[in-house]
Amino acid sequence: MTGLRQLKRQQVREAISAAAITLFLERGFDDVSVAEVAAAAHVSKPTLFKYFATKEDLVVHRIADHQGEAARVVRAAGPADPVAALHAHFLDGLDRRDPVTGLNDHPEVLAFHRLVFGTPGLAARLAVHVAADEAALAEALLAHPGGAFDDLEAGLLAAQVVAVQRVLARRTWRELAAGRTAAAVHAEARAAAGRAFTRLASSPGTAGR
């Protein structure tokens, strides 16, 4: 029964988020009320807030499964070079057309990114997730086997990694938003990631790790 209840809650959560994003894409985030979202999802406003604490969470929820991903990659890599592991993971995301890398030209994905990047409230809410990712990654680096990083090095490298991933993703998304296809941009995106992560690997605090 617990599993069925969990599944039902997840289905309701997804339905509410889907209804919200459909309205936001049609009319703009700021021009749609929470009450309208609740009505479109066939739930009450109090029920909506049981699933989503804020209006922004209705959108940012879609990337929640990537929360703490970089930290998980580093922990799973064990004693291996964390920058190399993160680089390989990013390249794999590009190959899979993972939307978080920016390399996905499905119209709905492009529109979703335009919504997030073009709405100040959503960009601010996304920044909260980014800060949490950075903190989690710094913690994972600090716990790297062999004590490879002290707290300063871990914090600096985590900030750099998160910044690199964000810059790469937005750079690629802009190419797609300008009308190019994911297939056409793929090789360029991989090359850009290679340049960026190579710079990270040679940064102070990572050399010889």
PyMOL commands that set and color helices and strands:
alter all, ss='L'
color gray80, all
select helices_A, chain A and resi 2-27+29-31+34-41+45-51+57-66+69-77+82-95+99-101+107-118+120-142+151-177+182-201
alter helices_A, ss='H'
color red, helices_A
deselect
rebuild
show_as cartoon
